[in-house]
Amino acid sequence: MQRVPIFNLFPAEFSNMEKAGLEKKFREFMKGISAKERVAVVHHRDADGLCSALVFAKALEKMRGKPPEMVFSADYHEKALMKEKLLEFKPGKIVFLDLSIDQFPEFIRGLESTAPILILDHHKIYNDLNSSRTVFIKSQMLSDLDGSNYPASKLCFDLCSGFADLSGEAWIACVGLLGDMSYDSWKEFFSETISRTKISLEELHRLREIISAVEVLVPEQFSALFREFYSKSAEKMLESGFRGYVSELNTLVEKYEAEFQKKAEFFSELGLYFFTLYSDLEIKSAVIDRLTLKHPGKTIIVFLDSGKGAIRFSARRQDFRVKMNELLERAVDGIPGASGGGHIPAAAGSVPRSALEKFKENVKKILKEQIESGGSESNGCA
C-alpha cells in the first residue's frame, strides 16, 4: 500500500524537534478520544471533504467502537453555520477536514474553549493554528508534494492508518483523490487498491460523479449521502438512488460548455479566459473542472452570478505555470469584502458585484506584469 511515512517527509525548514512535537500532539489527540465523548466532524462539501470524513469516521469506529456522533458539511466561509451547530451540539472533540479554516484564526480561537480541535487540510497555509487546544496539520507538512496533489482524504487515510487497519477503506480515499484531480500523483496507490478490491478506475470515477452531482444539485442531501456511503460497499453505492443526479448534472455542464465556446472572453496575449454563468446552483466548479481539462495551458476564471449577493468565482490552470492562489489573492487585495485563495492549480473566492470589473482588471494587470517582467511567456504562463 502506497502511504507517505508519517512525519518524516517534512520540508527542510522543519526541525526534528518540531516534527516529533507535532506527531506527539496528533497521537495524543487521537488516543484521547474516548467512547463516551461526543465527537463532531465538519468537512468540506465536496468529494474530497466527504471522503475525508468517511475515512476518519471509519477509523474512529474501529478505534473506539462507534463513529462520530455528529458529521456535517460546510463551505469554508460558512463560519456562522459551523459555530451555531457546534455550540448547540456541545462536543467533547471537534474535527475540521478539508477546510481552509486557518484563514480565520479568530474563529478557531473562539471555539477552543468549547473543545479540543483537530484540523486536517491540504490548502495553502495561511496561519499556524497549533496551540495547547488545537492540532493543526496540512499535508504540505508531511510531504514534498504540493498540497493540491495530496488531498485531505489521502492525508486522513495515511494519518489514521496508524491507529486502525483502513485497507478496506482505501477505495474511499481514491474517490477523494479523483475529486481533487490527483490521480497522477498516486497511481501506485490506485493500482494497489484496484488490484485488491477489484473496483475499477471507471467505477471509482462513477462514485466521484455521484458525490459531485449531489454537491451541485441537492447539497441539502449531503448528510444523507454520507450515511449511505458509510453503510454501503462501493458496489452497492454504484447502485445508489443518488446516481440519477449524474446525468442531470452532465446535461447542465454540457450546456454551459457550449455557452463558454460562444460567450467566454478570451485574452490571447495573457492566455486568459473569463466566463460568467448564471445559476442558483453551485455549479461553477463542475463546469470549470471540465473546461480546464480541455484547456490545460490556459488560465480560466468562471464567475457564478446567482442574481443576488456577491459574485463567486473559481480559477483553474493545470500546468502550474501560473499560481492560481497567488493570482486571486493579489487580485482581491484592496477590494473590500472580496476574498480569494486555494491551491496553485485550483483556487476560488468571491467579490462584491460592484467590484467585479475592478477584479477583472486586476487579474489582467497581474498577468501582464508577469509577462513583461520575463516571469511568463506570451501565452500567459508564469
SULNOR-V666716 format. One record per residue. N is the residue number from 1. OMEGA is omega in radians with two decimals (* if undefined). Layout:
N&OMEGA  N&OMEGA
This chain:
1&-3.11  2&3.09  3&3.03  4&3.11  5&-3.03  6&3.00  7&3.02  8&3.08  9&3.11  10&2.98  11&-2.99  12&-3.06  13&3.10  14&3.13  15&3.10  16&3.14  17&3.13  18&3.11  19&-3.12  20&3.13  21&3.13  22&3.08  23&-3.14  24&-3.14  25&3.13  26&-3.12  27&3.12  28&3.11  29&-3.10  30&-3.14  31&-3.11  32&3.12  33&-3.11  34&3.12  35&-3.09  36&-3.07  37&3.04  38&-3.09  39&3.09  40&3.11  41&3.10  42&-3.09  43&3.11  44&-3.08  45&3.04  46&-3.04  47&3.14  48&3.13  49&3.13  50&-3.12  51&3.04  52&-3.13  53&3.12  54&3.14  55&-3.13  56&-3.13  57&3.11  58&3.13  59&-3.11  60&3.12  61&3.12  62&-3.14  63&-2.98  64&3.05  65&3.10  66&-3.12  67&3.07  68&3.14  69&-3.12  70&3.06  71&3.07  72&-3.09  73&3.11  74&2.97  75&-3.01  76&-3.09  77&-3.09  78&-3.07  79&-3.13  80&3.10  81&3.13  82&-3.10  83&-3.13  84&-3.12  85&-3.10  86&-3.14  87&3.11  88&-3.10  89&-3.13  90&-3.09  91&3.02  92&3.07  93&3.11  94&3.13  95&3.05  96&-3.09  97&3.07  98&3.12  99&-3.14  100&-2.99  101&3.13  102&2.97  103&-3.07  104&-3.07  105&-3.14  106&3.10  107&3.13  108&3.13  109&3.12  110&-3.13  111&-3.04  112&3.11  113&3.13  114&-3.11  115&3.00  116&-3.00  117&2.99  118&3.12  119&3.07  120&-3.00  121&3.13  122&3.09  123&3.14  124&3.12  125&3.13  126&3.11  127&3.04  128&-3.08  129&-3.14  130&3.12  131&3.11  132&-3.11  133&-3.05  134&3.00  135&-3.00  136&-3.09  137&2.99  138&-3.11  139&3.10  140&3.12  141&-3.10  142&-2.95  143&3.04  144&3.07  145&2.97  146&-3.10  147&3.14  148&3.13  149&3.14  150&-3.06  151&-3.05  152&-3.13  153&3.10  154&3.07  155&3.10  156&-3.14  157&-3.11  158&-3.11  159&-3.05  160&3.08  161&3.06  162&-3.10  163&-3.11  164&3.07  165&-3.09  166&-3.12  167&3.12  168&-3.14  169&-3.11  170&-3.14  171&3.11  172&3.10  173&3.11  174&3.11  175&3.09  176&3.10  177&3.10  178&3.13  179&3.11  180&3.01  181&-3.06  182&-3.14  183&-3.03  184&-3.12  185&-3.02  186&-3.09  187&-3.13  188&3.11  189&3.09  190&-3.10  191&3.14  192&-3.11  193&-3.13  194&3.14  195&-3.08  196&-3.02  197&-3.08  198&3.02  199&-3.08  200&3.08  201&3.10  202&3.14  203&3.07  204&3.07  205&3.13  206&3.08  207&3.09  208&3.13  209&3.10  210&-3.13  211&-3.13  212&-3.13  213&3.10  214&3.11  215&-3.07  216&-2.95  217&-3.10  218&-3.08  219&3.11  220&3.14  221&-3.11  222&3.11  223&3.10  224&3.10  225&3.08  226&-3.10  227&-3.13  228&3.09  229&-3.07  230&-3.02  231&-3.05  232&3.05  233&3.09  234&-3.13  235&3.12  236&3.14  237&3.09  238&3.11  239&-3.06  240&3.06  241&3.11  242&-3.06  243&3.11  244&3.14  245&-3.06  246&-3.12  247&3.09  248&3.12  249&-3.14  250&3.12  251&3.13  252&-3.13  253&3.11  254&3.08  255&-3.12  256&3.04  257&3.11  258&3.10  259&3.12  260&-3.13  261&-3.08  262&-2.91  263&-3.08  264&3.01  265&-3.14  266&3.12  267&-2.97  268&-3.11  269&-3.14  270&-3.06  271&-2.95  272&3.02  273&2.89  274&3.10  275&3.12  276&3.03  277&-3.07  278&-3.08  279&2.99  280&-3.11  281&3.10  282&-2.97  283&-3.02  284&-3.12  285&3.13  286&-3.13  287&-3.06  288&3.09  289&3.09  290&-3.11  291&-3.05  292&3.06  293&-3.14  294&-3.13  295&-3.03  296&-3.11  297&-3.14  298&3.02  299&-3.11  300&3.04  301&3.13  302&3.13  303&3.08  304&3.13  305&3.13  306&-3.12  307&3.14  308&3.09  309&-3.09  310&3.04  311&3.10  312&-3.09  313&3.03  314&-3.14  315&-3.13  316&2.92  317&-2.94  318&3.14  319&3.06  320&-3.05  321&2.91  322&-3.13  323&-3.07  324&-3.13  325&-3.13  326&3.10  327&-3.11  328&3.13  329&3.12  330&-3.07  331&3.14  332&-3.12  333&3.13  334&3.09  335&-3.12  336&3.09  337&3.14  338&3.10  339&3.12  340&3.12  341&3.14  342&-3.10  343&3.08  344&-3.12  345&-3.05  346&-3.12  347&-3.09  348&3.11  349&3.13  350&-3.14  351&3.07  352&-3.11  353&-3.09  354&-3.09  355&-3.08  356&-3.12  357&3.07  358&3.11  359&3.13  360&3.13  361&3.10  362&3.13  363&-3.12  364&3.14  365&-3.12  366&3.13  367&3.11  368&3.11  369&3.13  370&3.13  371&-3.08  372&3.14  373&-3.14  374&-3.13  375&3.13  376&-3.09  377&-3.09  378&3.11  379&3.06  380&-3.13  381&3.11  382&*
